[in-house]
Amino acid sequence: MTTRSWAEPWKIKVVEPIKMTDRRDRERAIRDAGYNTFLLRSEDVYIDLLTDSGTSAMSDRQWAGMMLGDEAYAGSRNYYHLERAVRDHYGYEHLIPTHQGRGAEHILSRILITPGDHVAGNMYFTTTRAHQELAGATFHDVIIAEAHDPASEHPFKGNVDLGKLGALVDEVGAARMPYLSIAATVNMAGGQPISLANLRAVYEFAHSRGIRVILDATRAVENAWFVQQREPGQRDRTVAEILLDMCRYSDGATMSGKKDSLVNIGGWLALRDEKLAEKARNLVVVFEGLHTYGGMAGRDMEAMAIGIEESVQEDHVRSRIGQVLYLGQKLMDAGVPVVRPIGGHAVFLDAAATLQHLPRERFPAQALAAALYVESGVRAMERGTVSSGRDPRTGVNRTPKLELVRLTIPRRVYTQAHMDVTAESVIEVFRKRDQVAGLEFTYEPEYLRFFQARFQPVGAPGIFGEAAMAGAAAGA
Ligand SMILES: *Cc1c(COP(=O)(O)O)cnc(C)c1O
């Protein structure tokens, strides 16, 4: 980056001690967790990069806001503060709060989808697609081909392929497409952005065919930063201005406040159309809570309103994405295969390229995440064959082109020193990659299986050590 060092634009006021763990304990812990990092206890983790969802550190202003919680059942003043923050920074007129992002996806899918419909999007997100499918829609991925190629340096791998989208609309008919599901940034592609120009083209095309565009705004602030950095003509605009502009090319949005908005819980659905908003407000009462709290406490809405304002500040976004890039650059310099370019919220290890001795049926990304934990106590997560699940109609395993391990950086939580330790740990596992054994299911849940599935090593346990052998002998 630059020749001068730079540091986090915050100082530490409260500290939370973390435990250093030893290797024997970790071998046992991962075995007891069924080789699934989601099933580890957090107290057995040293540096926790499982997710950036709800794991960010709140500021002193947000904590002060927690004391301003108005816990009235109806009409809490914190709701009106949140409504104003969403109008100011995202530009949507009607706000329906939900307990988190998937609550918004559930309501949206119910009000817009009729069984037999089709929803197209730029790649997919696990909970988003699950709700679309539960409502009876078939999902279609219309992202550009470069998104599926971890080595492609395309600056906007989140872009929609307008040719693919057009062909799909011609095939299934616009009448069966209630909306397009457009994410910014695209989590599953590696935190890759969509360009403002592409977003506008998608919106104009969709509207010419009478199809709505719904933005997954969960990481739209990070997307806005990439637009500022990479898109011609955007360099002199603020992240806040670009964010508002991005949202202009959509009819509404679902949001997980647990990411960009720097809170531990919360989300929302926002719509421009009054009639649709009425429907959503009615349904939210059934599934989440009254339309002025939607499953959140007043204090949580206050923290999110303040978090939204903090999230669009240039210094914050630069350092947030800069920290991710810092880790990514160290791994690239050491020759570790990662998705390029480095995305906004995470560094994605290319497990298929790293563990070439393991076929997809042995879940290389799941195995690599487990191996990294055993080696160092760093917790990452699988984003590959296990996360992809099975096709709901055929029951066959989906095999995505990308078989990744995600090192997700919580916002304002870890320092550059933690990133150094993480990089050294990943590099060590990379050196020992031949010792990483494949896995097989011992338990496979029906929905979103990556959260709760259990596995055991197949053949020699290698890096998983003696605990794995003991587990196999005991039939665990
Ligand atoms: C996390 C996330 C969601 C779901 O939000 P939750 O708050 O976890 O329910 C939806 N879309 C994207 C892109 C996400 O990253």
The ligand as an ORCA input file, in Angstrom:
! r2SCAN-3c Opt
* xyz 0 1
  C     -25.326    -12.602      6.965
  C     -25.980    -12.386      5.657
  C     -27.365    -12.575      5.503
  C     -28.254    -13.090      6.604
  O     -28.288    -12.261      7.697
  P     -28.426    -12.801      9.215
  O     -28.423    -11.558     10.017
  O     -27.280    -13.716      9.480
  O     -29.729    -13.535      9.294
  C     -27.899    -12.314      4.253
  N     -27.136    -11.929      3.211
  C     -25.814    -11.753      3.324
  C     -25.004    -11.317      2.149
  C     -25.193    -11.984      4.545
  O     -23.855    -11.837      4.635
*
